[in-house]
Amino acid sequence: MLLEGIETLLVLSKAKTMSRTGSLLYISQSAVSKRIANLESKLGKKLIVPDGRNVQLTQDAINLIDSIGPAFNELQGLINEQQTMADQSLLRLDCSETLVAGYLSTIIGRHFQQDPYLTLTTNHTPRIVENVQSGKAHIGVCAGHMPKQSHLMQFHLLDEPFSIVFSHKLEALPKTIITNDLNNPANSYQLEILARLNITPIMEMDSYSAAAQLAIEGIAPALVPISVIKAMKIDPEHCSHFEQLTPLYRPIHICCRASSYQNPRIKSVITAIADAVPKAASMPLA
């Protein structure tokens, strides 16, 4: 089917390999290859080329994903909306890993006692939004700027500040810094602000905790959100706060499909998180 081929291409674009794509879709590697070949035949376009152990998307594939991806996610979401959610159905929550560590673990632990069918995954914000749009997750808790056209209900919880972590306190803004992945659309806004402050990113991590650990060891200062500082119990002597960093805040949002919000179980989780996160964020650093 055409929709199967499109779904496989979308997963492959992120998984990068046929075997990983098969694992994510619960099909064999040969079935992945067959689906992609059928889609190429249907469209009359080459969509992938070998790249070592990985595969590389052609420009035609990239154009197809850009034009069809959002609509396909929305279609999946509409289909999932038709499924009845019973009291013992899994309630899927997809969150930023840093928020789970810094703010959410306690409230999720408490809520799990009331609803043992709550399940949790962690992802970066763009993937969280995709998962909520497609119905793979019922609720998303995102850190960083949301896509402008996500067509989801959004609940803004707070704007989380950053601090600079290093082996010792700094008297002035550093000239170089370790950041998280600035290619992530949720973080890319930081580039312009750092350039304005004459700060050059020299390393980009996939984990704020890794960035913070490198900074504490004295490799270079790191830009770290307060939730990570709290979760790692980083000593205040390693943290420097500057007024100029104020524009680098991370917006924290809950997102869900409008239809999902009508479900009492989902609304209960959203209400609990919306109440707990700002309180946890307002707690002073140790």
ZAMARGU-4260 file (C-alpha; in steps of 0.2 Angstrom, whole numbers, plus 5000, padded with zeros to 4 digits):
<rodrens>
0) 5000/5000/5000 | 5005/5018/4997 | 5002/5023/5015 | 5013/5009/5021 | 5027/5015/5009
5) 5026/5033/5015 | 5026/5027/5034 | 5041/5017/5031 | 5050/5031/5022 | 5046/5043/5036
10) 5053/5030/5049 | 5068/5027/5038 | 5072/5045/5037 | 5075/5045/5056 | 5082/5028/5059
15) 5095/5029/5045 | 5096/5010/5042 | 5084/4996/5035 | 5087/4985/5050 | 5083/4999/5063
20) 5068/5004/5053 | 5062/4986/5053 | 5063/4985/5072 | 5053/5001/5074 | 5040/4995/5063
25) 5040/4977/5069 | 5043/4970/5051 | 5059/4962/5043 | 5073/4971/5034 | 5068/4963/5018
30) 5050/4970/5021 | 5057/4987/5023 | 5066/4986/5007 | 5051/4979/4998 | 5040/4994/5004
35) 5053/5007/4999 | 5055/4998/4981 | 5036/4998/4979 | 5035/5016/4984 | 5049/5021/4972
40) 5040/5011/4958 | 5023/5019/4962 | 5031/5037/4961 | 5043/5034/4947 | 5057/5042/4958
45) 5073/5035/4967 | 5071/5039/4985 | 5086/5031/4994 | 5104/5027/4990 | 5117/5016/5000
50) 5128/5025/5011 | 5139/5012/5020 | 5129/5003/5033 | 5116/5017/5032 | 5105/5024/5018
55) 5104/5042/5012 | 5088/5050/5006 | 5088/5058/4989 | 5082/5076/4986 | 5065/5068/4979
60) 5063/5059/4996 | 5067/5074/5006 | 5054/5084/4996 | 5041/5071/4998 | 5044/5070/5017
65) 5043/5089/5019 | 5027/5090/5009 | 5018/5074/5015 | 5025/5071/5033 | 5014/5083/5043
70) 4998/5078/5034 | 5003/5059/5036 | 5005/5062/5055 | 4989/5071/5056 | 4980/5057/5046
75) 4987/5044/5059 | 4981/5055/5073 | 4964/5055/5066 | 4963/5036/5064 | 4970/5034/5082
80) 4956/5046/5088 | 4943/5033/5083 | 4950/5020/5095 | 4941/5019/5111 | 4952/5022/5126
85) 4947/5010/5141 | 4952/5012/5159 | 4966/4999/5156 | 4972/5006/5139 | 4990/5012/5139
90) 4991/5031/5142 | 5006/5036/5133 | 5017/5051/5139 | 5031/5057/5128 | 5043/5069/5137
95) 5060/5078/5136 | 5072/5068/5146 | 5079/5083/5155 | 5061/5087/5161 | 5058/5070/5167
100) 5074/5070/5177 | 5072/5088/5184 | 5053/5091/5187 | 5042/5076/5182 | 5049/5060/5190
105) 5040/5064/5207 | 5023/5068/5200 | 5023/5054/5187 | 5028/5042/5201 | 5013/5048/5211
110) 5001/5048/5197 | 5007/5030/5192 | 4999/5024/5209 | 4982/5030/5203 | 4984/5025/5185
115) 4996/5010/5183 | 4993/5010/5164 | 5003/5026/5162 | 5018/5023/5151 | 5033/5035/5147
120) 5045/5038/5133 | 5058/5052/5131 | 5062/5061/5115 | 5068/5078/5108 | 5054/5091/5106
125) 5052/5089/5087 | 5049/5070/5089 | 5037/5073/5104 | 5026/5084/5093 | 5026/5071/5079
130) 5022/5057/5091 | 5007/5067/5098 | 5001/5073/5081 | 5001/5055/5075 | 4993/5048/5090
135) 5008/5038/5095 | 5008/5048/5111 | 4993/5055/5120 | 5002/5069/5129 | 5019/5078/5126
140) 5029/5088/5138 | 5041/5098/5128 | 5057/5109/5132 | 5062/5122/5119 | 5052/5131/5106
145) 5037/5122/5098 | 5035/5121/5079 | 5024/5136/5073 | 5011/5125/5065 | 5008/5110/5076
150) 4989/5111/5076 | 4990/5104/5094 | 4983/5111/5110 | 4997/5119/5120 | 4998/5123/5139
155) 5013/5134/5143 | 5020/5130/5160 | 5035/5141/5162 | 5050/5149/5153 | 5065/5139/5161
160) 5082/5149/5162 | 5099/5143/5159 | 5115/5145/5169 | 5133/5143/5164 | 5141/5128/5172
165) 5160/5127/5174 | 5174/5121/5185 | 5173/5138/5194 | 5162/5153/5195 | 5165/5165/5181
170) 5166/5184/5182 | 5161/5187/5165 | 5153/5179/5150 | 5164/5166/5142 | 5170/5167/5124
175) 5167/5149/5120 | 5154/5137/5126 | 5147/5119/5125 | 5129/5118/5120 | 5116/5105/5116
180) 5112/5101/5098 | 5109/5117/5089 | 5102/5109/5073 | 5087/5104/5084 | 5074/5116/5079
185) 5069/5118/5097 | 5087/5125/5101 | 5092/5133/5085 | 5086/5150/5091 | 5101/5150/5103
190) 5113/5153/5088 | 5108/5171/5085 | 5108/5175/5104 | 5125/5168/5107 | 5132/5177/5091
195) 5125/5193/5098 | 5134/5190/5115 | 5150/5185/5105 | 5150/5168/5112 | 5156/5154/5100
200) 5149/5136/5102 | 5163/5124/5102 | 5154/5107/5105 | 5137/5102/5103 | 5131/5088/5114
205) 5115/5077/5113 | 5114/5077/5132 | 5114/5092/5144 | 5121/5081/5158 | 5136/5076/5147
210) 5139/5095/5143 | 5138/5099/5162 | 5150/5085/5166 | 5163/5091/5153 | 5161/5109/5160
215) 5164/5103/5178 | 5180/5095/5172 | 5186/5111/5166 | 5185/5108/5147 | 5174/5123/5143
220) 5159/5132/5151 | 5142/5124/5146 | 5125/5131/5144 | 5114/5121/5155 | 5095/5123/5160
225) 5090/5124/5178 | 5081/5108/5178 | 5097/5098/5174 | 5107/5108/5187 | 5094/5102/5200
230) 5093/5084/5194 | 5112/5082/5194 | 5113/5092/5211 | 5127/5103/5204 | 5135/5113/5217
235) 5131/5132/5216 | 5150/5135/5215 | 5150/5128/5198 | 5135/5139/5192 | 5136/5157/5185
240) 5121/5167/5181 | 5121/5182/5169 | 5108/5195/5165 | 5113/5194/5147 | 5107/5175/5146
245) 5089/5180/5150 | 5084/5178/5131 | 5090/5160/5131 | 5076/5153/5141 | 5067/5137/5137
250) 5048/5137/5135 | 5041/5122/5143 | 5024/5116/5136 | 5012/5102/5137 | 5004/5097/5121
255) 4990/5085/5116 | 4977/5083/5102 | 4961/5093/5106 | 4950/5077/5105 | 4962/5068/5118
260) 4960/5082/5130 | 4941/5077/5132 | 4947/5060/5140 | 4946/5062/5159 | 4962/5051/5161
265) 4972/5062/5150 | 4965/5078/5157 | 4969/5072/5174 | 4988/5069/5170 | 4989/5086/5161
270) 4981/5095/5176 | 4993/5086/5188 | 5009/5090/5177 | 5003/5108/5174 | 5001/5111/5193
275) 5017/5102/5199 | 5030/5108/5186 | 5030/5127/5190 | 5031/5123/5208 | 5046/5111/5206
280) 5054/5124/5195 | 5052/5138/5208 | 5061/5128/5221 | 5078/5136/5225 | 5094/5127/5220
285) 5102/5117/5233
</rodrens>
